[in-house]
Amino acid sequence: MAVLDQNIAPGAGGIIYPEIAAALYHEWDRPECILPVIGGLGGKQLTMDEMEAIFHELKTACRKGDKPKPMFLMREDELKAVKQSLSIAGVAREAKA
């Protein structure tokens, strides 16, 4: 399952993902893997390529059995601004465009 957040909170990632993960934690039929995705910031429309990248990452991350790292869908200049904000907030994140 992928959770798409259209917001970002320094130090926490998206706001919706932890709520969804917590709500499903005790469910016996919860998804084995939940991928946090941050995209569509500022009303930006997601492209088909980005949607395909989400599905590809979800398949790859779940196959490994690791907890997936957040996926950031943004342009290089947007990513640079987010990384700067995170560094100001004292949060070290590995984000890729």
DRENDO-1510 file (C-alpha; in Angstrom, 1 decimal, always signed):
<recs>
REC; n; res; u; v; w
REC; 1; MET; +0.0; +0.0; +0.0 .
REC; 2; ALA; +1.2; +3.5; -0.8 .
REC; 3; VAL; +0.2; +6.5; +1.2 .
REC; 4; LEU; +0.5; +9.8; -0.7 .
REC; 5; ASP; +0.9; +12.8; +1.4 .
REC; 6; GLN; +0.5; +16.2; -0.2 .
REC; 7; ASN; +2.2; +17.9; +2.7 .
REC; 8; ILE; +5.5; +17.7; +4.6 .
REC; 9; ALA; +6.4; +18.3; +8.2 .
REC; 10; PRO; +10.1; +18.6; +9.0 .
REC; 11; GLY; +11.1; +15.7; +11.2 .
REC; 12; ALA; +8.0; +13.7; +10.5 .
REC; 13; GLY; +7.7; +13.4; +6.8 .
REC; 14; GLY; +4.1; +13.4; +5.6 .
REC; 15; ILE; +1.3; +13.9; +8.1 .
REC; 16; ILE; -1.1; +11.3; +6.9 .
REC; 17; TYR; +1.3; +8.3; +6.6 .
REC; 18; PRO; +1.9; +7.8; +10.4 .
REC; 19; GLU; -1.8; +8.1; +11.1 .
REC; 20; ILE; -2.6; +5.4; +8.5 .
REC; 21; ALA; +0.2; +3.1; +9.7 .
REC; 22; ALA; -0.9; +3.5; +13.3 .
REC; 23; ALA; -4.5; +2.9; +12.5 .
REC; 24; LEU; -3.7; -0.3; +10.6 .
REC; 25; TYR; -1.1; -1.6; +13.1 .
REC; 26; HIS; -3.3; -3.9; +15.1 .
REC; 27; GLU; -5.4; -5.1; +12.2 .
REC; 28; TRP; -4.8; -8.8; +11.3 .
REC; 29; ASP; -5.2; -8.2; +7.6 .
REC; 30; ARG; -3.1; -5.0; +7.4 .
REC; 31; PRO; -0.8; -4.5; +4.4 .
REC; 32; GLU; +2.6; -6.1; +4.8 .
REC; 33; CYS; +4.3; -3.0; +3.4 .
REC; 34; ILE; +3.2; +0.7; +3.5 .
REC; 35; LEU; +5.2; +3.1; +1.3 .
REC; 36; PRO; +5.2; +6.7; +2.4 .
REC; 37; VAL; +5.1; +9.0; -0.6 .
REC; 38; ILE; +5.4; +12.8; -0.5 .
REC; 39; GLY; +4.3; +14.5; -3.7 .
REC; 40; GLY; +1.8; +16.8; -5.3 .
REC; 41; LEU; +3.1; +19.7; -3.1 .
REC; 42; GLY; +1.6; +23.1; -3.8 .
REC; 43; GLY; -1.2; +21.5; -5.9 .
REC; 44; LYS; +1.2; +20.0; -8.4 .
REC; 45; GLN; -0.4; +17.3; -10.5 .
REC; 46; LEU; +1.3; +13.9; -10.4 .
REC; 47; THR; +2.3; +12.5; -13.8 .
REC; 48; MET; +1.8; +8.9; -15.0 .
REC; 49; ASP; +5.5; +8.4; -14.8 .
REC; 50; GLU; +5.4; +9.4; -11.1 .
REC; 51; MET; +2.5; +7.0; -10.5 .
REC; 52; GLU; +4.4; +4.2; -12.2 .
REC; 53; ALA; +7.5; +5.0; -10.1 .
REC; 54; ILE; +5.4; +4.7; -6.9 .
REC; 55; PHE; +4.1; +1.2; -8.0 .
REC; 56; HIS; +7.7; +0.2; -9.0 .
REC; 57; GLU; +9.1; +1.4; -5.6 .
REC; 58; LEU; +6.3; -0.3; -3.7 .
REC; 59; LYS; +7.0; -3.7; -5.4 .
REC; 60; THR; +10.7; -3.3; -4.9 .
REC; 61; ALA; +10.5; -2.2; -1.3 .
REC; 62; CYS; +8.0; -4.9; -0.3 .
REC; 63; ARG; +10.0; -7.6; -2.0 .
REC; 64; LYS; +13.1; -6.8; +0.1 .
REC; 65; GLY; +11.1; -7.0; +3.3 .
REC; 66; ASP; +12.6; -3.8; +4.6 .
REC; 67; LYS; +10.6; -0.9; +5.9 .
REC; 68; PRO; +10.5; +1.4; +2.9 .
REC; 69; LYS; +12.0; +4.9; +3.1 .
REC; 70; PRO; +9.8; +7.9; +2.2 .
REC; 71; MET; +9.7; +8.6; -1.5 .
REC; 72; PHE; +9.8; +12.2; -2.5 .
REC; 73; LEU; +8.2; +13.2; -5.9 .
REC; 74; MET; +9.5; +16.7; -6.7 .
REC; 75; ARG; +11.7; +18.6; -9.0 .
REC; 76; GLU; +15.4; +19.2; -8.2 .
REC; 77; ASP; +14.7; +22.8; -7.1 .
REC; 78; GLU; +11.9; +21.7; -4.9 .
REC; 79; LEU; +14.0; +19.0; -3.4 .
REC; 80; LYS; +16.8; +21.5; -2.7 .
REC; 81; ALA; +14.4; +23.8; -0.8 .
REC; 82; VAL; +13.0; +20.8; +1.2 .
REC; 83; LYS; +16.5; +19.6; +2.1 .
REC; 84; GLN; +17.4; +23.2; +3.2 .
REC; 85; SER; +14.3; +23.4; +5.4 .
REC; 86; LEU; +15.1; +20.0; +6.9 .
REC; 87; SER; +18.7; +20.9; +7.6 .
REC; 88; ILE; +17.4; +24.1; +9.3 .
REC; 89; ALA; +15.1; +22.0; +11.4 .
REC; 90; GLY; +18.0; +19.7; +12.3 .
REC; 91; VAL; +16.7; +16.7; +10.5 .
REC; 92; ALA; +19.0; +14.5; +8.4 .
REC; 93; ARG; +17.0; +12.9; +5.5 .
REC; 94; GLU; +18.1; +11.0; +2.4 .
REC; 95; ALA; +15.8; +12.3; -0.3 .
REC; 96; LYS; +16.1; +11.8; -4.0 .
REC; 97; ALA; +14.3; +13.5; -6.8 .
</recs>
